[in-house]
Amino acid sequence: MSGSGECRLEGLCIKTSPLGENDRLITILTDEQGIVRLAVPGARRPKSSLAAATPLTYLSLQIFGKRNLKSVRQIKILKSYSGLGKNIECLAAAQAITELTFLLVGNNDKQQNYLSCVLAHLDRIYLYEISKEEDIKILSMSIQSLIHLLAIGGINLPIHHCCKTGEPIIPPLGNWEWSCHYLPSEGFSSMEDPQSNLKINASEVALLQRLLFPELPIKSNGELLGPKKVWLKILFIIETWISTQLEKDLSSLKMLREIYS
Protein backbone atom coordinates (compact mmCIF):
# COMPACT_ATOMS: atom_id res chain seq x y z
CA MET A 1 0.00 0.00 0.00
CA SER A 2 1.35 3.48 -0.90
CA GLY A 3 1.38 6.61 1.25
CA SER A 4 -1.95 7.65 -0.26
CA GLY A 5 -3.47 4.40 0.93
CA GLU A 6 -3.59 3.04 -2.62
CA CYS A 7 -3.67 -0.73 -3.14
CA ARG A 8 -5.19 -3.51 -5.24
CA LEU A 9 -7.95 -5.79 -4.05
CA GLU A 10 -9.70 -8.80 -5.57
CA GLY A 11 -13.17 -9.92 -4.59
CA LEU A 12 -16.72 -10.83 -5.51
CA CYS A 13 -19.24 -8.01 -5.66
CA ILE A 14 -22.29 -9.18 -3.69
CA LYS A 15 -24.30 -5.96 -3.41
CA THR A 16 -24.54 -2.47 -4.90
CA SER A 17 -26.57 0.57 -3.85
CA PRO A 18 -26.77 4.28 -4.80
CA LEU A 19 -24.45 6.68 -3.00
CA GLY A 20 -25.23 10.36 -3.48
CA GLU A 21 -26.22 11.60 -6.92
CA ASN A 22 -23.67 9.90 -9.17
CA ASP A 23 -21.74 7.43 -7.04
CA ARG A 24 -22.31 3.83 -6.02
CA LEU A 25 -21.60 1.88 -2.84
CA ILE A 26 -20.41 -1.67 -3.51
CA THR A 27 -20.02 -4.56 -1.09
CA ILE A 28 -17.15 -6.94 -1.89
CA LEU A 29 -16.36 -10.37 -0.45
CA THR A 30 -12.58 -10.76 -0.18
CA ASP A 31 -10.13 -13.33 1.14
CA GLU A 32 -8.02 -10.86 3.09
CA GLN A 33 -10.62 -8.66 4.77
CA GLY A 34 -13.94 -10.49 4.66
CA ILE A 35 -16.67 -8.06 3.60
CA VAL A 36 -15.48 -4.65 2.40
CA ARG A 37 -17.62 -1.66 1.41
CA LEU A 38 -16.22 0.78 -1.15
CA ALA A 39 -17.36 3.99 -2.81
CA VAL A 40 -17.26 4.03 -6.62
CA PRO A 41 -17.17 7.69 -7.75
CA GLY A 42 -19.26 8.49 -10.83
CA ALA A 43 -20.32 4.87 -11.35
CA ARG A 44 -23.94 5.88 -12.01
CA ARG A 45 -23.03 8.36 -14.72
CA PRO A 46 -23.72 7.22 -18.32
CA LYS A 47 -20.74 5.42 -19.91
CA SER A 48 -18.70 5.50 -16.70
CA SER A 49 -15.69 3.18 -16.84
CA LEU A 50 -16.46 2.26 -13.22
CA ALA A 51 -20.00 1.03 -13.92
CA ALA A 52 -18.76 -2.56 -14.24
CA ALA A 53 -19.13 -3.23 -10.51
CA THR A 54 -22.42 -5.12 -10.53
CA PRO A 55 -23.58 -7.94 -8.23
CA LEU A 56 -22.05 -11.36 -8.89
CA THR A 57 -18.97 -10.10 -10.72
CA TYR A 58 -15.48 -11.10 -9.61
CA LEU A 59 -13.35 -7.97 -9.74
CA SER A 60 -9.82 -6.65 -9.49
CA LEU A 61 -9.97 -3.18 -7.93
CA GLN A 62 -7.49 -0.37 -7.49
CA ILE A 63 -8.56 1.48 -4.35
CA PHE A 64 -7.34 4.57 -2.52
CA GLY A 65 -8.02 6.66 0.54
CA LYS A 66 -7.20 6.58 4.24
CA ARG A 67 -10.74 6.96 5.55
CA ASN A 68 -12.99 4.13 6.67
CA LEU A 69 -14.83 4.24 3.33
CA LYS A 70 -12.17 3.89 0.65
CA SER A 71 -12.81 4.71 -3.03
CA VAL A 72 -12.31 2.76 -6.24
CA ARG A 73 -10.03 4.24 -8.89
CA GLN A 74 -10.04 1.40 -11.41
CA ILE A 75 -12.07 -1.77 -12.01
CA LYS A 76 -11.25 -4.87 -14.04
CA ILE A 77 -13.78 -7.69 -14.44
CA LEU A 78 -12.10 -11.06 -13.88
CA LYS A 79 -15.32 -13.09 -14.19
CA SER A 80 -19.01 -12.28 -14.48
CA TYR A 81 -21.77 -14.50 -13.12
CA SER A 82 -24.54 -12.24 -14.45
CA GLY A 83 -25.78 -15.19 -16.53
CA LEU A 84 -27.07 -16.78 -13.31
CA GLY A 85 -30.21 -14.75 -13.95
CA LYS A 86 -30.97 -17.03 -16.93
CA ASN A 87 -33.62 -18.83 -14.86
CA ILE A 88 -35.22 -18.42 -11.47
CA GLU A 89 -33.71 -21.65 -10.06
CA CYS A 90 -30.11 -20.51 -10.66
CA LEU A 91 -30.88 -17.00 -9.46
CA ALA A 92 -32.41 -18.27 -6.20
CA ALA A 93 -29.41 -20.58 -5.61
CA ALA A 94 -26.96 -17.70 -6.13
CA GLN A 95 -28.99 -15.39 -3.89
CA ALA A 96 -28.98 -18.02 -1.13
CA ILE A 97 -25.17 -17.97 -1.20
CA THR A 98 -25.01 -14.16 -0.94
CA GLU A 99 -27.71 -14.01 1.76
CA LEU A 100 -25.85 -16.56 3.89
CA THR A 101 -22.56 -14.75 3.30
CA PHE A 102 -23.90 -11.57 4.92
CA LEU A 103 -24.78 -13.64 8.00
CA LEU A 104 -21.50 -15.56 8.24
CA VAL A 105 -18.86 -13.01 7.23
CA GLY A 106 -18.26 -9.63 8.85
CA ASN A 107 -16.20 -6.53 8.08
CA ASN A 108 -12.45 -7.17 8.38
CA ASP A 109 -13.32 -10.80 9.07
CA LYS A 110 -10.84 -13.04 7.27
CA GLN A 111 -12.44 -16.40 6.46
CA GLN A 112 -9.96 -18.96 5.16
CA ASN A 113 -11.25 -20.64 1.96
CA TYR A 114 -14.67 -18.95 2.14
CA LEU A 115 -14.36 -16.91 -1.08
CA SER A 116 -12.88 -19.83 -3.04
CA CYS A 117 -15.77 -22.04 -1.87
CA VAL A 118 -18.32 -19.42 -2.98
CA LEU A 119 -16.68 -19.12 -6.41
CA ALA A 120 -16.53 -22.91 -6.87
CA HIS A 121 -20.24 -23.26 -6.16
CA LEU A 122 -21.18 -20.28 -8.35
CA ASP A 123 -19.14 -21.85 -11.17
CA ARG A 124 -21.03 -25.12 -10.83
CA ILE A 125 -24.46 -23.45 -10.77
CA TYR A 126 -23.50 -21.13 -13.64
CA LEU A 127 -22.32 -23.96 -15.91
CA TYR A 128 -25.24 -26.30 -15.29
CA GLU A 129 -27.98 -26.47 -17.91
CA ILE A 130 -31.40 -27.57 -16.65
CA SER A 131 -32.31 -30.43 -18.97
CA LYS A 132 -35.86 -31.39 -18.03
CA GLU A 133 -38.91 -30.13 -16.17
CA GLU A 134 -38.38 -32.30 -13.08
CA ASP A 135 -34.64 -31.55 -12.84
CA ILE A 136 -33.76 -30.99 -9.16
CA LYS A 137 -29.98 -30.69 -9.63
CA ILE A 138 -29.93 -26.94 -8.89
CA LEU A 139 -31.85 -27.58 -5.65
CA SER A 140 -29.22 -30.12 -4.59
CA MET A 141 -26.37 -27.79 -5.63
CA SER A 142 -27.86 -24.97 -3.57
CA ILE A 143 -28.27 -27.19 -0.50
CA GLN A 144 -24.70 -28.49 -0.76
CA SER A 145 -23.27 -24.99 -1.23
CA LEU A 146 -24.94 -23.82 1.99
CA ILE A 147 -23.75 -26.89 3.93
CA HIS A 148 -20.15 -26.20 2.82
CA LEU A 149 -20.34 -22.48 3.66
CA LEU A 150 -21.91 -23.16 7.06
CA ALA A 151 -19.02 -25.52 7.83
CA ILE A 152 -16.39 -22.91 6.88
CA GLY A 153 -18.30 -20.24 8.80
CA GLY A 154 -18.28 -22.34 11.99
CA ILE A 155 -22.04 -23.09 12.05
CA ASN A 156 -21.73 -26.54 10.52
CA LEU A 157 -24.60 -29.00 10.51
CA PRO A 158 -23.46 -31.63 13.09
CA ILE A 159 -24.69 -34.71 11.26
CA HIS A 160 -21.89 -37.12 12.27
CA HIS A 161 -22.43 -37.19 16.05
CA CYS A 162 -25.44 -37.46 18.34
CA CYS A 163 -26.08 -34.09 20.00
CA LYS A 164 -27.16 -35.86 23.22
CA THR A 165 -24.49 -38.52 23.73
CA GLY A 166 -21.64 -37.45 21.43
CA GLU A 167 -21.61 -40.95 19.93
CA PRO A 168 -20.98 -41.27 16.16
CA ILE A 169 -24.10 -41.45 13.99
CA ILE A 170 -23.59 -44.40 11.63
CA PRO A 171 -26.80 -44.98 9.64
CA PRO A 172 -27.53 -48.71 9.08
CA LEU A 173 -28.54 -48.63 5.41
CA GLY A 174 -31.38 -51.01 4.65
CA ASN A 175 -32.69 -50.97 8.21
CA TRP A 176 -36.03 -49.15 7.88
CA GLU A 177 -36.71 -49.44 11.62
CA TRP A 178 -33.82 -47.10 12.45
CA SER A 179 -34.30 -43.33 12.63
CA CYS A 180 -32.60 -40.17 13.82
CA HIS A 181 -34.29 -37.10 15.31
CA TYR A 182 -33.55 -33.55 14.17
CA LEU A 183 -33.52 -30.64 16.64
CA PRO A 184 -32.92 -27.20 15.02
CA SER A 185 -31.32 -25.82 18.18
CA GLU A 186 -28.91 -28.74 18.73
CA GLY A 187 -28.46 -31.03 15.75
CA PHE A 188 -29.27 -34.72 15.41
CA SER A 189 -30.11 -37.20 18.14
CA SER A 190 -30.06 -40.97 17.81
CA MET A 191 -32.44 -41.04 20.80
CA GLU A 192 -36.11 -40.06 20.71
CA ASP A 193 -36.68 -36.49 21.83
CA PRO A 194 -40.02 -34.73 22.44
CA GLN A 195 -38.49 -31.47 21.15
CA SER A 196 -37.79 -33.00 17.74
CA ASN A 197 -40.20 -32.08 14.95
CA LEU A 198 -38.59 -34.22 12.26
CA LYS A 199 -37.54 -37.86 12.02
CA ILE A 200 -35.07 -38.94 9.31
CA ASN A 201 -34.28 -42.48 8.22
CA ALA A 202 -30.91 -44.13 7.60
CA SER A 203 -30.71 -43.39 3.87
CA GLU A 204 -31.60 -39.71 4.46
CA VAL A 205 -28.91 -39.39 7.14
CA ALA A 206 -26.37 -41.05 4.82
CA LEU A 207 -27.30 -38.60 2.04
CA LEU A 208 -26.89 -35.64 4.39
CA GLN A 209 -23.48 -36.90 5.52
CA ARG A 210 -22.33 -37.27 1.91
CA LEU A 211 -23.14 -33.62 1.21
CA LEU A 212 -20.06 -32.59 3.19
CA PHE A 213 -17.90 -34.07 0.41
CA PRO A 214 -16.91 -31.84 -2.55
CA GLU A 215 -19.07 -33.62 -5.15
CA LEU A 216 -22.80 -34.23 -5.25
CA PRO A 217 -23.95 -37.81 -4.48
CA ILE A 218 -24.49 -39.38 -7.91
CA LYS A 219 -25.67 -42.91 -8.78
CA SER A 220 -23.62 -45.16 -11.08
CA ASN A 221 -26.02 -44.28 -13.93
CA GLY A 222 -25.21 -40.57 -13.55
CA GLU A 223 -28.49 -39.61 -11.88
CA LEU A 224 -28.71 -37.64 -8.65
CA LEU A 225 -29.12 -39.76 -5.52
CA GLY A 226 -32.40 -39.24 -3.68
CA PRO A 227 -35.93 -38.28 -4.84
CA LYS A 228 -37.29 -34.74 -4.77
CA LYS A 229 -39.25 -35.26 -1.53
CA VAL A 230 -36.01 -36.17 0.29
CA TRP A 231 -34.20 -33.11 -1.07
CA LEU A 232 -37.10 -30.90 0.07
CA LYS A 233 -36.82 -32.53 3.49
CA ILE A 234 -33.11 -31.67 3.58
CA LEU A 235 -33.95 -28.13 2.44
CA PHE A 236 -36.26 -27.83 5.46
CA ILE A 237 -33.41 -28.96 7.73
CA ILE A 238 -31.06 -26.33 6.25
CA GLU A 239 -33.73 -23.61 6.45
CA THR A 240 -34.53 -24.27 10.10
CA TRP A 241 -30.87 -24.74 11.09
CA ILE A 242 -29.96 -21.33 9.63
CA SER A 243 -33.08 -19.70 11.07
CA THR A 244 -32.37 -21.06 14.56
CA GLN A 245 -28.59 -20.70 14.68
CA LEU A 246 -28.31 -17.34 12.90
CA GLU A 247 -31.76 -15.97 13.80
CA LYS A 248 -32.54 -15.03 10.22
CA ASP A 249 -34.65 -16.59 7.45
CA LEU A 250 -33.24 -16.70 3.92
CA SER A 251 -35.91 -15.48 1.49
CA SER A 252 -34.14 -17.26 -1.39
CA LEU A 253 -34.71 -20.64 0.30
CA LYS A 254 -38.43 -19.93 0.49
CA MET A 255 -38.26 -19.16 -3.22
CA LEU A 256 -36.51 -22.49 -3.92
CA ARG A 257 -39.14 -24.34 -1.89
CA GLU A 258 -41.93 -22.71 -3.92
CA ILE A 259 -40.18 -23.55 -7.20
CA TYR A 260 -39.74 -27.25 -6.39
CA SER A 261 -42.86 -27.97 -4.32
ChimeraX attribute file (.defattr): number of C-alpha atoms within 10 A of each C-alpha:
attribute: neighborCount
match mode: 1-to-1
recipient: residues
	/A:1	9
	/A:2	8
	/A:3	9
	/A:4	10
	/A:5	12
	/A:6	17
	/A:7	15
	/A:8	14
	/A:9	18
	/A:10	19
	/A:11	23
	/A:12	27
	/A:13	23
	/A:14	22
	/A:15	17
	/A:16	18
	/A:17	12
	/A:18	14
	/A:19	16
	/A:20	11
	/A:21	11
	/A:22	13
	/A:23	18
	/A:24	22
	/A:25	21
	/A:26	22
	/A:27	21
	/A:28	26
	/A:29	28
	/A:30	25
	/A:31	20
	/A:32	16
	/A:33	17
	/A:34	21
	/A:35	23
	/A:36	20
	/A:37	18
	/A:38	18
	/A:39	21
	/A:40	25
	/A:41	20
	/A:42	18
	/A:43	22
	/A:44	18
	/A:45	14
	/A:46	9
	/A:47	10
	/A:48	11
	/A:49	15
	/A:50	21
	/A:51	17
	/A:52	16
	/A:53	28
	/A:54	21
	/A:55	18
	/A:56	23
	/A:57	21
	/A:58	23
	/A:59	22
	/A:60	18
	/A:61	20
	/A:62	16
	/A:63	21
	/A:64	21
	/A:65	16
	/A:66	11
	/A:67	8
	/A:68	8
	/A:69	12
	/A:70	17
	/A:71	21
	/A:72	22
	/A:73	18
	/A:74	15
	/A:75	20
	/A:76	16
	/A:77	15
	/A:78	12
	/A:79	13
	/A:80	18
	/A:81	19
	/A:82	13
	/A:83	12
	/A:84	22
	/A:85	13
	/A:86	11
	/A:87	11
	/A:88	13
	/A:89	23
	/A:90	24
	/A:91	20
	/A:92	23
	/A:93	27
	/A:94	23
	/A:95	20
	/A:96	22
	/A:97	21
	/A:98	21
	/A:99	17
	/A:100	20
	/A:101	22
	/A:102	13
	/A:103	15
	/A:104	19
	/A:105	18
	/A:106	15
	/A:107	13
	/A:108	13
	/A:109	15
	/A:110	17
	/A:111	19
	/A:112	13
	/A:113	12
	/A:114	22
	/A:115	19
	/A:116	12
	/A:117	16
	/A:118	20
	/A:119	16
	/A:120	13
	/A:121	22
	/A:122	21
	/A:123	13
	/A:124	13
	/A:125	24
	/A:126	21
	/A:127	12
	/A:128	13
	/A:129	13
	/A:130	15
	/A:131	9
	/A:132	7
	/A:133	6
	/A:134	9
	/A:135	14
	/A:136	19
	/A:137	21
	/A:138	21
	/A:139	24
	/A:140	22
	/A:141	21
	/A:142	25
	/A:143	25
	/A:144	24
	/A:145	25
	/A:146	24
	/A:147	20
	/A:148	21
	/A:149	22
	/A:150	21
	/A:151	14
	/A:152	16
	/A:153	18
	/A:154	9
	/A:155	16
	/A:156	18
	/A:157	22
	/A:158	14
	/A:159	21
	/A:160	18
	/A:161	16
	/A:162	21
	/A:163	21
	/A:164	13
	/A:165	10
	/A:166	11
	/A:167	12
	/A:168	12
	/A:169	20
	/A:170	15
	/A:171	20
	/A:172	15
	/A:173	13
	/A:174	10
	/A:175	11
	/A:176	10
	/A:177	8
	/A:178	15
	/A:179	20
	/A:180	23
	/A:181	22
	/A:182	24
	/A:183	21
	/A:184	21
	/A:185	15
	/A:186	16
	/A:187	20
	/A:188	26
	/A:189	23
	/A:190	22
	/A:191	13
	/A:192	12
	/A:193	15
	/A:194	8
	/A:195	11
	/A:196	17
	/A:197	10
	/A:198	14
	/A:199	17
	/A:200	16
	/A:201	18
	/A:202	20
	/A:203	19
	/A:204	20
	/A:205	21
	/A:206	17
	/A:207	18
	/A:208	21
	/A:209	17
	/A:210	15
	/A:211	19
	/A:212	17
	/A:213	12
	/A:214	13
	/A:215	10
	/A:216	16
	/A:217	17
	/A:218	11
	/A:219	10
	/A:220	8
	/A:221	6
	/A:222	8
	/A:223	10
	/A:224	16
	/A:225	16
	/A:226	16
	/A:227	9
	/A:228	18
	/A:229	11
	/A:230	15
	/A:231	21
	/A:232	19
	/A:233	14
	/A:234	20
	/A:235	21
	/A:236	17
	/A:237	20
	/A:238	20
	/A:239	21
	/A:240	19
	/A:241	24
	/A:242	23
	/A:243	15
	/A:244	15
	/A:245	13
	/A:246	13
	/A:247	10
	/A:248	15
	/A:249	16
	/A:250	18
	/A:251	13
	/A:252	20
	/A:253	22
	/A:254	15
	/A:255	17
	/A:256	22
	/A:257	14
	/A:258	9
	/A:259	12
	/A:260	15
	/A:261	9
